[in-house]
Amino acid sequence: MALLQRVDDLGVAMQYHYIQNNPHPLGSKHLLNAAGQSNPYNRAHGHYHPYFRQYLETFGY
């Protein structure tokens, strides 16, 4: 529980958008490139995540 208490409001919001509100089912959450909001995190995630996903899928992580 101490770990959860260290998550700030932005972290909670990102967890909501990328996990809870992610339209992909459990086990496929990695298919979401970026959440719909326009902010620096989502832009960076949309840019870099496809490369990380390719690595994940190529090497079976």
N, C-alpha and C positions, 0 to 999 in steps of 0.2 A: 504493500500500500504506500510506502514512502516514495517509491518511484513515481506513482501516479500523482502524488502531491507536488512533484517538481515540474510537471507539465504546465506550461503557461497557456494563456488563452489562445495564442496563435497555434500552438501545438495541438490543442483540443480541436480547434477549427479545422486544421489540416487532417487530423484523424477522422473527423466527421466526413469531410469531402472525399478523401481517398480510401476510406474503409467503409464506414457506415452507409454513406450515400452513394457509394460506387455501384453502378448498375450491374457489374459483373458478379457472378456468384462466387462464393467462397472457393478458393483454389484457382481462381482466374482474376483476382483483383489486380494483378500485374498488367492486365490488358488496357487499363485506363491510362492514357498518356497524360492528360491534364484535366483538372476540374474546370468548371466553366467560368470561374471568376477571373478577372484580369488583374493580376498582381504579380510581383516579381517571382515569387515562389512557383506559381503555376506556369509562368512563361518558361522558367528554367526547367521545371519538371517536364513540360511538353517538349522541350528541346533535347534534353539528355536521356529521358526515360527510355525511348526506343532503343538506344544503344545498350543500356543496362539490361533491358528485356531480351535483346538478341543474345547477349552473353549468357543470361540466365537460361534461356531455352537451348542454346547451343551446347552448354556444358551440363545441363540437367539439374540446375539448382532449383 
